Amino acid sequence: MASADHSEVLADTPHRLPYMLLQVPFTITNNSHETAMRSVYFTVEIIGEGAARTSF
């Protein structure tokens, strides 16, 4: 699990899906009394088997 912005954005363990897709479940919680806008960007690093492949 990874978190950002004072734990308001939580990303859980990625899951590999069919057709070379990767699903990253995440939750965004607004702990403020005001409306907030969030942008979430994921960087995926492939380690181990398959890391040498040029496309996924």
Steps between C-alpha positions, in 0.01 A plus 500: 500500500621849419364831625529865407374841608471423873344157430207651310603296193562129562606256227466129567690204350479488117333199337588355160195456277457319167627668180808648672295744709597614845237609754603727788218544752515831685292709738482878525370647826443870554578573866428869458173687546551658157465348156832370371629392160759223464702371207646151536796381290651153523853400408545126456842337523523143373745290699591136448352272236393698195694815591707482182193514274463822305121522506216399727 
